[in-house]
Amino acid sequence: MAERLADLDEFLTNNPDSVLPITKKILQAGYAFSAADAFRAQHRLQELRRQADEIWQKADVLVLPTIGTTYTHAEIAADPIGRNLNLGRYTQFANLLDMAAVTVPNGFTADGRPASLTLFGPAFSDETLIRHAQTLHAETRGAN
């Protein structure tokens, strides 16, 4: 959040009513972090990137659910920050770790809501991911 705030702070200051209150609250949470926090986070991210690179020595694709659950609009409105953090649990790391990703429909939940899987790979593995995604999607469509 601090990185986003660094880019948007002047805009937020000069246009306080141009941003939804929840978005402003999320961005302004960046004020709570110090430069030391930023460097600690950068060091941790580099460590995690090294670990991810080791995974790509053994696997072409990582497959995870895109989201662990679904919410109604009312449920999101009741806790927008918490619900959105939960919705991003299985995908937020991809940008931070410079991964490529593709999402594939994967049927429906018991109550009829759509479900999907996300395939992850190292940066520039788009062709491999698309090939696996096409195969998975074809198999899923054939099963429904």
N, C-alpha and C positions, 0 to 999 in steps of 0.2 A: 504494500500500500504506500509505503514511503516513496518508492520509485515513481509510482503514478502521481502521487501528490507533488513531487518535485516538478513534474511536467505540467500539472494542472493548477497549482496553487495560485498563480496570478489570475488565471481565468476565474477560479472560484471566488477570489477576493473581489474582482471587478464585476462579476456577474452572479451574485449570491442567489438570485432567484431563478437562474437558468438551469439548475440541476435539481433532480428529484431529491427530497430530503434524505431518503435512504442512501442514495448514491453519495451525497455529500457526507453523510455520517461515516460511510465506509472509507472514503478517501481521506477524510480528516483523521481517521485512526492512524494514519501515517505520521502524525505529529508525535506519537508516543515512542518513536524509534530514534536511536542515536546513530551517529556515524560508526561507532564501535559495533552496534547491532548489525548495521549493513555489512561491515567487513566479516563479522562472524557468519552471517548468512551466506555471503559469497564463498567463504572457505568451506562451509558445510555443503553448499551446492556443488563445488568442485569435487569434493569427496564422493558425493552421490553420483556425479557424472562418471567418475572412475568405476564405481560399482556397476553402473548401468552398462558401461563399455564392456565389462567382463561378461555380462549376460549375453551381449551380442556375439561373443566368441563361441557361445554354445547354442544359441537359438536365433532363428530368423524373425520370429514373430512372438509377441506377448499378447494374449487375448484376455480381456477383462470385460465384465459387464459395463455398459456405458454409464448407467446409473443403478444404484442399489434399490431404488424404490421410485414411486411417482407420487406427486402431490396434486391436489386440486388448487385452483386459484385462491380459494379461501385459506387453505393451509399455508400457501406461500405468503399470502398477505399477513397472516398471523405471526410469522417468524421468517421474514425474508432473508435475513443474513444466515441464520442457522440452516434453513432449508437449502439455500443455494450452496452453502459450504458442503452440505451433505450430498447434493446432486453432483458436485464436482470431485467428489472423493476419488473416483477411479480414473479421472482424466486430467486433473489440473497439473499433475507432474510432467505431462508430456511437453509442454512449452518450456518449462524450466530446464528440462533435461535435453532439450533440442531433439525431440523425437518426432517422427512422422506418425500419423494416425489416420485410420479410416474407420467409420462406423457402419455397421451392417445390420439391417432389420433382422430380428430373430424371433418372430412370432408375437404372441400376446400373453399377458399375465392371465391368471385365473379369472380376474374381474374385467378382462377385455381391454386393458391398457397396452399400448405397444411396448415391446421390449427390443433391446438391441445389444450387440456386442461391439467393442472397439478393439481393433487390431493395432498394435503399436510396433514400431521398428525404429532403428537408428535413423538419423537424418539422411535424407535422400534415398530411402528404401521404398519409395512410393510404388514402383513397379511390382516389387515383391508383395507389398501389402495389398495392392489392387488384385493381383492374381489370387492370393489367398481369400480375399474378400469375395471375389466372384465365385470361387468354388464353394465357400461357406454359404453365400446367399442362394446359390443354385440348390444346394442340399437342403437348406431350410425351406425354400419354396416348394420343393418336391415333397417334403414331409407334411406340409399343411394342406 
